[in-house]
């Protein structure tokens, strides 16, 4: 997966707003896999899309089916030791997590992976391998599979497919 696709995947994990659909329509001209999801979203009220985002990633009932945090999968709770490990990995690469975001949030991890791909240095390759092997490969396949099974909209199903392909490649 290219750096641009990783950045796109990170963006898709964010809460949709009134600018999300126009942005996706633009991106669909470049990414054919987005066209069917965009067509579906054009007929879906923004509130329903936001509700699906909330249900999948933030606070589904009785359990959030696709919590996008490594600590949930590895430690069974938020803000587990994975966060400290990732903060250290990010620091080694000279970056820090934006305030208000957790280091083990999938969106942050995907943005970091994209940055490492863009750098194209031996150190960045080693850091990307560490991110994939020590952090993402242990839980991203399960997350991706759950996302494909649990979602009610094509956008998140397609996202799950793309992430699954990337992490198993």
C-alpha positions in Angstrom: 0.0 0.0 0.0 1.4 3.4 -0.9 1.8 6.3 1.5 -1.2 8.1 -0.1 -3.4 5.0 0.5 -2.3 4.8 4.1 -3.1 8.4 4.6 -6.5 7.9 3.0 -7.2 4.9 5.2 -6.2 7.0 8.3 -8.6 9.8 7.1 -11.4 7.3 6.6 -11.2 6.4 10.3 -12.0 10.0 11.2 -15.5 11.2 12.0 -17.4 12.2 8.8 -18.6 15.8 8.5 -20.2 17.9 5.8 -16.9 18.0 3.9 -16.3 14.3 3.9 -18.5 13.3 0.9 -17.2 16.0 -1.4 -13.6 15.0 -0.5 -14.4 11.4 -1.1 -16.0 12.2 -4.5 -12.8 14.0 -5.5 -10.7 11.1 -4.3 -12.8 8.6 -6.1 -11.6 10.0 -9.4 -8.1 8.8 -8.4 -9.1 5.6 -6.5 -11.7 3.5 -8.3 -12.4 1.4 -5.3 -14.1 4.4 -3.7 -16.7 4.9 -6.4 -19.3 2.3 -5.2 -19.0 3.5 -1.5 -19.3 7.2 -2.7 -22.4 6.3 -4.7 -24.0 4.7 -1.6 -23.0 7.6 0.6 -24.7 10.1 -1.8 -28.0 8.5 -0.8 -27.2 8.2 2.9 -27.9 11.1 5.3 -24.8 12.4 7.0 -26.3 11.5 10.4 -26.6 7.9 9.4 -23.0 7.8 8.3 -21.9 9.5 11.5 -24.0 7.0 13.5 -22.3 4.1 11.8 -18.9 5.6 12.4 -19.8 6.0 16.1 -21.2 2.5 16.4 -18.2 0.8 14.8 -15.3 2.8 16.3 -16.4 4.7 19.4 -19.2 3.3 21.4 -21.3 0.6 19.9 -23.8 -1.2 22.2 -23.3 -3.6 23.9 -19.7 -3.5 22.7 -17.8 -1.4 20.2 -17.2 -3.9 17.4 -14.1 -2.3 15.8 -12.3 -0.2 18.4 -9.3 1.2 16.4 -6.8 0.9 19.3 -4.0 -1.6 19.6 -4.3 -1.7 23.4 -7.8 -3.0 23.2 -6.7 -6.1 21.3 -3.3 -6.7 23.0 -4.2 -5.7 26.6 -7.9 -5.7 26.8 -8.1 -2.1 27.8 -7.4 1.4 26.5 -4.0 3.0 26.9 -2.1 -0.2 27.6 1.7 -0.7 27.4 1.5 -0.6 23.5 1.1 3.2 23.8 4.4 3.6 25.5 6.1 1.3 23.0 4.7 3.3 20.1 5.6 6.7 21.7 9.2 5.4 21.8 9.1 4.2 18.2 7.7 7.5 17.1 10.3 9.4 19.0 13.1 7.3 17.4 11.7 8.6 14.1 11.7 12.2 15.3 7.9 12.5 15.5 5.3 12.9 18.3 1.6 12.2 18.5 -0.7 15.1 18.1 -2.2 16.1 21.5 -5.5 14.5 22.1 -4.7 11.4 20.1 -3.5 8.1 21.5 -0.3 6.6 20.2 -2.0 3.3 19.5 -4.9 4.8 17.5 -4.9 3.1 14.1 -5.2 6.5 12.3 -2.0 7.7 14.0 -0.2 4.4 13.2 -1.3 4.5 9.5 -0.1 8.2 9.2 3.2 7.1 10.8 3.6 4.2 8.3 2.9 6.6 5.4 5.6 9.0 6.7 8.1 6.2 6.9 7.2 5.1 3.4 7.7 8.6 2.1 11.1 8.9 3.8 12.6 5.9 1.9 15.6 5.5 4.1 17.1 2.4 5.7 16.2 3.6 9.2 12.6 4.3 8.0 12.4 0.8 6.5 13.5 -0.7 9.9 11.0 1.4 11.8 8.2 0.4 9.4 9.1 -3.2 9.8 9.0 -2.8 13.6 5.6 -1.0 13.4 4.1 -3.8 11.2 5.7 -6.8 13.0 5.4 -5.7 16.6 2.3 -3.6 16.5 0.0 -3.9 13.5 0.3 -7.6 12.5 -1.0 -8.8 15.9 -4.4 -7.1 15.7 -5.0 -5.4 12.4 -6.1 -8.6 10.6 -8.8 -9.1 13.3 -9.8 -5.5 13.2 -10.1 -5.6 9.4 -12.1 -8.8 9.4 -14.5 -7.4 12.0 -14.9 -4.2 10.1 -15.9 -6.1 7.0 -18.4 -8.2 8.9 -19.8 -5.5 11.2 -20.3 -2.5 9.0 -23.5 -1.6 7.3 -21.9 0.6 4.6 -19.6 -0.1 1.7 -17.0 2.5 2.6 -15.9 0.7 5.8 -16.2 -2.7 4.2 -13.8 -1.5 1.4 -11.5 0.0 4.0 -11.4 -3.3 5.9 -10.5 -5.1 2.7 -7.7 -2.7 1.8 -6.2 -2.9 5.3 -6.4 -6.7 5.3 -4.5 -6.9 2.0 -1.9 -4.4 3.2 -1.1 -6.1 6.5 -1.0 -9.6 5.1 1.1 -8.7 2.1 
